[in-house]
Amino acid sequence: MFELTEFLHDMLGVTDTEATFPHKVTMHIGCHAAASWRRRPPMRLLKSVRGLTYCELPNITECCGFGGTFSVKMPGTSLAMAARR
């Protein structure tokens, strides 16, 4: 099983989406995703979009506090982490 952008980039060799999107965008990268694909395939494909301006989120390496059941079991801590992020 592959994450979609990992499959497109690593398995099929797609490096240019041939897409155009003249807007500002950002991407939330969950902790589990950052650990598994280290942001490479999704970011490479995203940055190949013509006209797109990528704006990195501040504190991108910090946990958002919403993974798994953490937010349900520890809602106060989860909300505080999300507010910081």
C-alpha positions in Angstrom: 0.0 0.0 0.0 1.3 3.5 -0.9 0.3 7.0 -0.1 -1.0 8.6 -3.4 1.8 11.1 -3.9 4.4 8.5 -3.0 3.0 6.2 -5.6 2.8 8.9 -8.3 6.3 10.2 -7.6 8.3 7.2 -6.5 6.6 4.4 -8.4 5.4 6.1 -11.6 8.1 8.7 -11.8 5.8 11.7 -12.0 7.8 14.9 -11.3 5.6 17.4 -13.1 1.9 17.6 -12.6 1.4 19.9 -15.6 -1.1 21.7 -13.5 -1.8 25.4 -13.0 -3.2 26.8 -9.8 -2.5 30.6 -9.3 -3.2 30.7 -5.6 -1.5 30.5 -2.2 -1.7 27.1 -0.5 -0.4 25.3 2.5 -0.3 21.7 3.6 -0.8 20.2 7.0 1.6 17.4 7.5 0.5 15.0 10.2 3.2 13.5 12.5 2.6 10.0 11.1 3.0 11.2 7.5 6.1 13.3 8.3 7.7 10.2 9.7 6.7 7.9 6.9 7.4 9.9 3.8 9.3 12.8 5.2 7.3 15.4 3.1 9.3 14.6 -0.1 6.9 13.3 -2.7 3.9 15.5 -1.8 6.0 18.6 -1.6 7.8 17.9 -4.9 4.5 17.4 -6.7 2.9 20.4 -5.0 5.8 22.7 -6.0 5.6 21.6 -9.6 2.2 23.3 -9.9 2.6 26.4 -12.1 1.5 29.7 -10.5 1.1 28.1 -7.0 2.6 29.9 -4.1 3.4 27.5 -1.2 3.2 29.1 2.2 4.8 26.8 4.9 2.9 26.7 8.2 4.7 28.1 11.2 5.9 25.4 13.6 5.4 22.7 10.9 7.5 20.2 12.8 5.4 20.4 16.0 2.6 17.9 16.7 -0.9 19.3 16.2 -2.2 17.2 19.1 -4.9 15.5 17.1 -3.4 12.1 16.2 -5.2 8.8 16.9 -7.4 8.9 20.0 -5.2 11.4 21.8 -7.6 14.3 21.1 -10.5 12.2 22.6 -8.6 10.9 25.7 -6.8 14.2 26.4 -9.0 17.0 24.9 -7.5 19.8 27.0 -4.0 19.0 26.0 -5.0 18.4 22.4 -6.8 21.8 22.1 -3.9 23.6 23.6 -1.5 22.0 21.2 -3.8 22.8 18.2 -4.1 26.4 19.3 -0.4 26.8 19.4 0.0 25.2 16.0 
